[in-house]
Amino acid sequence: MNYSESMLYVVNEDINVRGNIGVKKKINAQIRVFKKHFPKCLMTYYAYGMAYLLEDDRVIEKEVALSRAECFQWYCTWMKKYHCRWVYMRCMIPATYIYISFLRKMKEIGVRIVLEYPSYPYEGEVKSEEILREDREYRNCIGEYVSLATTYAKGETVHGIRTVALQNGVDLQENPVRNMRKRGKDIGLLAVAGFYFHHGFERVLEGMHKYYQNPGIYDFHFYMVGEGSEKRKYVQLVKEYGLHQHVEFCGTKTGAALDWYYDNADIGIAPLGAYKAGVISSTPIKTREYCSRGLPFVYGYEDDGFTGKEFYVRKVSNSPEPVDMGEIIGLYETTVENREILKEMRNYSEENFSWDYILNPVIKYLENR
Amino acid sequence: MTETERSIFDSHVRKEELLQIKFELMGQLLRPDVVKNIVDAHAWQSIYIYGGAYLGIQACCAFRQFIDVPCVIDRAGELMMPRDDIEVILPEDLARIDNDLPIIITPLEHARAIRDQLINYRSGERIFYLNELF
């Protein structure tokens, strides 16, 4: 088997934990694109003191690695063994001395590195001052070893590294168009997420609380699909506001089970808490997934993929204000039973959010080196 | 930082990372759903645990909720914390035991060396590191 000029995708987190389902999907979609352009695209990840090397989702090497340093040594060994000339790596935060040594080692063995910053700037998302202090100490060395960075934010450089601005994409295979519901008096809301603090779904719960103090003709049913650190807070709010009849915690769902929720929803709820992380502009996967499924949605930040004027979206404030349920009703009334939006949103996704399209600048860069 | 200081620092970092891994494994073993998934995924009915330290004892107790763990294998022939309900055998005893039960290695620091020793008594596919099960 010829592994000449293979690509290695390095993941610095455990992609099998529940909270990383979205990340895993994204990585698999990116790998599918890289495979079209490189003879091989292998993937490594590290979990519970084991380093793994995978090809086509199958473990081909595994080694006990009881520290990051040992893990990185195995990665380098595999890079040599499988002739990996290119590495596409999700960044590690904090940048540490060991991480910088790993980057240096890769450069020494002739590997070119493209580093992805899934979130940038990230300081607002890191709660530990200790982590930030270590990161600030080492991150400016990264540019010595990395030839290109990719981010989902606008900007020419990240830590001095030349940068290609990407948008988050969507795996169209994994996100089929939903079946549209008929018009009714109940509006199905859907949030599919890892329930992190920046999702800000409490704004919808607070909006519903306000709405039900003086209810209109519509009833809401909010499906909250996922698990995460904020769930406890949401459960508490539902209890406090007496919304049991209107909110359902569905747990993590994938495949056909997840499709069912899309088929029973009218409006998607995208992140509403970007302000908490000090983020103004973002390109979360979630809006792309809603769009590719043909589900109109509400979001609360500047999204590079949408102007906010599309008739199938509503942009609300990037603030802690409760969501005005009237906005959601307005969106429902303009989109319900409008089958054209399914086609329009899907086409828009294919043209703007497919990973083939999004990774094109990276592929071009790599092919010219 | 001098080379010596760096080496001491690195050594502390490694120890801290190892403790974190052990702590996380201890936690995972407290989750019956996780342990059951492992048992179901491998279709195990009976296994041996290698290692009589805390992690080995905890693994033994965790797996016994679902399947038979006839004994713990330990080089010293004893548990770190004596228990009447857990029999302990030496690795060499495997030579005279006529079965092919899977063995789960729990002492992470010596995992590779233990595997190399156990390979004399079992095929590689029947030997697992505890940390690869999660």
Interface residues (C-beta under 8 A of the other chain):
Chain A: A47 Y48 G49 M50 K62 V64 L66 S67 R68 A69 E70 I98
Chain B: D10 V13 R14 E17 L18 I21 E24 L25 Q28 L108 E109 A111 R112 Y129 N131 E132 F134
